[in-house]
Amino acid sequence: MRHKIRLIDFILLRFIEERMKVARDVAKEKKKTDSPIDIRDIEEQKIKEILDRTDLNPVRMRRIFEEIMKLAKEEEYRLLGISKTVAVLGPMGSFSDEMAMKLIGSRIPLKYCSTTDEIIEMVEKGEVDYGIVPIENSTYGTVIPVLDALLNHEVEVFGEAKLEIHHCLVSKKKLDLKEIKRIYSHPQAISQSLGFINTYLSHAEIRYTSSTSDAVNLLDDESAAIMSENAARMYGLLILRRSIQDLKEKNITRFYIIRRKTGKMEGRYTSLFFGVQDRPGSLKAVLDIFANRGINLRKLESRPARTFLGDYVFFVEVEAPLKEEDIRDLEKVTAFYKIIGVFDEVEELDVFK
Ligand SMILES: O=C(O)C(=O)Cc1ccccc1
């Protein structure tokens, strides 16, 4: 009997190796066609199909097959010379995905997450090397959940990048605007297109999704979604209207590129949180440190400290890498401070080194 088990294990091993060989062939094909490796939705579907075919414990079987798929993916990455993993808001076709494509220069394996919190947590735990998260939009302003997550997690911003955003109104089948009962999209996309929505779609119900591309999973024949033209093409949707965002040319989203904390402080900009005592002039004392050194303030936000009503944490971006003496002075006038990163605007993200 023991002998039989041993033999089966060896056969299993050979089968796993054979599966990896096929994965490498697939990777070569994907490289030729520049298509993505990490398609979570498809993996999920494959696992469900496997689980449907067995009575064995589904939790353990899922684990086994997820591990095999991870191993295959690692093999594919290795073959393509990719050594870094990047997390963005998914599914494929989100604006964050588009930003990643622009930064990396080709379709490489990305981890598609459902929320920006998940991205930041994955980076913090070292489950991915980099994360790309939207921080600010020229119409919508600061992306508050991202700001709050940066305060509450230990990650480091090491770059920023900008993307011009055009929104399309899309649907599964041809619809007159007045026939649309529901509009699905990410809160940012809805806010950036409110002028259009209020004028032409005030009769429709708004339903928020976790990303613009996630709307594809909810669309039915009576609803429309707001997403990018790329996403509409990717999912075979019909474009009812193009460029529906309120700001026609200058609808820009700025993204932070984050990694696990390294403590490196190189770049033109510094982002930091701080708190001050509740007394007259305490915020001014902090701002004076920057003003006295001729450091320009790029961004200022306040967030509830979540202690008492009226207590705030401030967030600033300044146009300088803060030096030790600046930090020493900051310590004197703040109740606490937390530097999120010193960074530059970047054109590319190298995932091949
Ligand atoms: O939902 C997406 O596609 C995102 O990546 C977030 C977002 C939404 C709208 C504009 C920019 C980023």
The ligand as a Gaussian input file, in Angstrom:
#p B3LYP/6-31G(d) Opt

LIG

0 1
 O      -12.395000      52.726000     -10.711000
 C      -11.343000      52.847000     -11.400000
 O      -11.278000      52.605000     -12.597000
 C      -10.143000      53.349000     -10.711000
 O       -9.051000      52.984000     -11.048000
 C      -10.383000      54.454000      -9.723000
 C      -10.602000      55.673000     -10.531000
 C      -11.892000      56.029000     -10.907000
 C      -12.069000      57.179000     -11.685000
 C      -10.990000      57.928000     -12.060000
 C       -9.723000      57.556000     -11.686000
 C       -9.507000      56.418000     -10.916000

